[in-house]
Amino acid sequence: MAKVLYLMRHGETLFNKLNRIQGVCDSPLTEWGIHQAKVAKKYLQGIAFDHYYCSTSERSSDTLELVIGDQPYTRVKELKEFNFGVFEGQSDYLEPKKIEDYDTFFIPYGGEGAKDMEKRVIDALTDIMEKEDHETVLAISHSGTSTYFLMHWEKEADKILKDGIGNCTILKYEYEDKKFKLLDIIRPEF
């Protein structure tokens, strides 16, 4: 029987607003990011989630807490964002312009390769969804992790990603036989 994963990006942060590279470094949610999480909560109301997860970044856990209140959840290190090495916190104009350049660009600077990041996120979400009592799961992660996860499973990811994965965008996946299939993209109207 198929299970369902809702993978959501965190709300807007200070670094998002300042156009700073933000991977493993962290910055707080802005007032707008808090508003986005509260709006996303309305889109998720009525869904009977049995488990909640987020990356270990504060921006993810803060977003999740705004969505679920005081419900218990688990922080998972492998759901964290791409590691940009010495580029963390720098202006985002320093990032490569082509997505394929992320594969190796940051490695010499103490960062992570895109394929390594993609594998750790796929492995983590697969492990989560393989748990026996996990039928409908909400996980809060990041733009890069969500993008590479989507690109791995969807042949037409380029068309889907033309609008990007904005803050608090929700990707709904079906999970069965260790495979994810995109069912819907929910872009809350703020």
Residue pairs with C-beta under 8 A, 6 or more apart in sequence:
1 176
2 174
2 175
2 176
3 129
3 134
3 135
3 136
3 137
3 174
3 175
3 176
4 135
4 136
4 137
4 172
4 173
4 174
4 175
4 183
5 125
5 128
5 129
5 137
5 139
5 172
5 173
5 175
5 180
6 44
6 47
6 49
6 136
6 137
6 138
6 139
6 170
6 171
6 172
6 173
7 125
7 139
7 141
7 146
7 149
7 170
7 171
7 173
8 40
8 63
8 67
8 138
8 139
8 140
8 141
8 168
8 169
8 170
8 171
9 140
9 141
9 142
9 143
9 146
9 165
9 166
9 167
9 168
9 169
10 29
10 33
10 37
10 57
10 59
10 60
10 62
10 63
10 140
10 141
10 142
10 167
10 168
11 29
11 30
11 32
11 33
11 34
11 35
11 36
11 37
11 40
11 59
11 62
11 63
11 66
11 167
11 168
12 29
12 30
12 32
12 33
12 36
12 167
13 22
13 26
13 27
13 28
13 29
13 30
13 33
13 59
14 27
14 28
14 30
15 21
15 22
15 25
15 27
15 89
16 22
16 27
16 30
16 33
16 167
17 30
17 32
19 91
19 92
19 93
20 27
20 89
20 90
20 91
20 92
21 84
21 87
21 88
21 89
21 90
21 91
21 92
21 94
21 95
22 81
22 88
22 89
23 80
23 81
23 82
23 83
23 84
23 88
23 111
23 112
23 142
23 144
24 57
24 80
24 81
24 82
24 83
24 84
24 88
25 88
25 89
26 57
26 58
26 59
27 59
28 58
28 59
28 62
29 37
29 59
29 62
29 63
32 190
33 59
33 63
33 167
34 66
35 190
36 167
36 168
36 188
36 190
37 62
37 63
37 66
37 67
37 168
38 66
39 168
39 188
39 189
39 190
40 63
40 67
40 168
40 170
40 188
41 66
41 67
41 68
42 188
43 170
43 186
43 188
44 67
44 138
44 170
47 136
47 138
48 136
49 68
49 136
49 137
49 138
50 133
50 134
50 135
50 136
50 137
51 73
51 74
51 128
51 131
51 133
51 134
51 137
51 138
52 64
52 68
52 71
52 72
52 73
52 74
52 137
52 138
52 139
53 73
53 74
53 75
53 76
53 79
53 128
53 137
53 138
53 139
53 140
54 60
54 61
54 63
54 64
54 73
54 74
54 75
54 76
54 79
54 139
54 140
54 141
55 61
55 75
55 76
55 77
55 79
55 80
55 81
55 140
55 141
55 142
55 145
56 75
56 76
56 77
56 79
56 80
57 80
57 81
57 142
60 75
60 79
60 140
60 141
60 142
61 73
61 75
61 140
63 140
63 168
64 73
64 138
64 140
65 73
67 138
67 140
68 138
76 124
76 128
76 139
78 120
78 121
78 123
78 124
79 121
79 124
79 125
79 139
79 140
79 141
79 142
79 145
80 141
80 142
80 145
81 141
81 142
81 143
81 144
81 145
82 102
82 106
82 111
82 112
82 114
82 117
82 142
82 144
82 145
83 106
83 110
83 111
83 112
83 117
84 95
84 106
84 109
84 111
84 112
85 106
85 107
85 109
85 110
85 111
85 112
86 109
86 110
86 111
87 94
87 95
87 106
87 109
87 111
96 102
96 105
99 114
99 147
102 113
102 114
102 144
103 113
103 114
103 115
104 113
104 114
105 111
106 112
106 113
107 113
114 148
117 144
117 145
117 148
118 148
118 149
118 151
118 152
121 141
121 145
121 148
121 149
122 149
122 152
125 139
125 149
125 180
126 178
128 134
128 137
128 139
129 137
129 175
129 180
130 178
143 164
143 165
146 165
146 169
146 171
147 161
147 165
149 171
149 180
150 157
150 160
150 161
150 165
150 171
150 182
151 157
151 161
153 173
153 179
153 180
153 181
153 182
154 160
154 182
160 182
160 185
163 187
165 171
166 187
168 188
168 190
169 185
169 186
169 187
169 188
170 185
170 186
170 187
170 188
171 182
171 184
171 185
171 186
172 182
172 183
172 184
172 185
172 186
173 180
173 181
173 182
173 183
174 180
174 181
174 183
175 181
